[in-house]
């Protein structure tokens, strides 16, 4: 049976993806910081699921996550780099701590995750790394500077890795979601940014399950097919 690690699996897109992958026959290791949430989801999913409390911005945590997955399920066939945060603000506000957190989680967190799982994928000449970027990588909006930089950064990282892995049988995919109904926006503190976003994003958002379906589609392709990039927008999103 194939095994996937899903980071950021305690809510939103990650939780929906973990559920979908169990349904499609994967063993799934769910990773995030909120242990209580992971515990509840895993209890519901049963034997095919397990969790490992993980802060993706910690290299030690990511190495321990990979080791725990191999110990429990024997191998890692797919890594879904989904954990992310979006405490956006105008550059002039100088919210340096939030900038650093976004860089640590959205950018370093992806690199550390890849680094932890790649050696065994290269050795087995089999594996798939899926990176959840964002439409904000390609379409900036006022306040998105650092978030957009991290999300276009992982796009560059992903495409580079794809090229490096062509000879090793490891596939790499970037998914760019548009607006999805999740908890992502709850970390935005600046009221003026919230009002601006409320005006700009006044369309019906996707369900997390729509993104989970796209991950299942990417993983469901035969080994000779690598979906490089996939953009999934709500129909009403310009
Ligand atoms: P949620 O806020 O619902 O989920 C984010 C997940 O990331 C949570 O499970 C959270 O778990 C986890 N997370 C945050 N920080 C860390 C950390 N340091 N270590 C481990 N896990 C962490 O939002 P979404 O489901 O929307 O976000 C998932 C991904 O989708 C993100 O990368 C986001 O940028 C991207 N995205 C979302 C869009 C949207 O409209 N919702 C649009 C485009 C992209 P915990 O707090 O328990 O650690």
Boltz pocket constraint, residues with backbone or C-beta under 6 A from the ligand:
constraints:
  - pocket:
      binder: B
      contacts: [[A, 7], [A, 8], [A, 9], [A, 10], [A, 11], [A, 12], [A, 13], [A, 14], [A, 31], [A, 32], [A, 33], [A, 34], [A, 35], [A, 54], [A, 55], [A, 56], [A, 57], [A, 81], [A, 82], [A, 83], [A, 84], [A, 85], [A, 86], [A, 105], [A, 132], [A, 133], [A, 134], [A, 135], [A, 136], [A, 176], [A, 177], [A, 178], [A, 179], [A, 180], [A, 181], [A, 182], [A, 183], [A, 184], [A, 185]]
      max_distance: 6.0
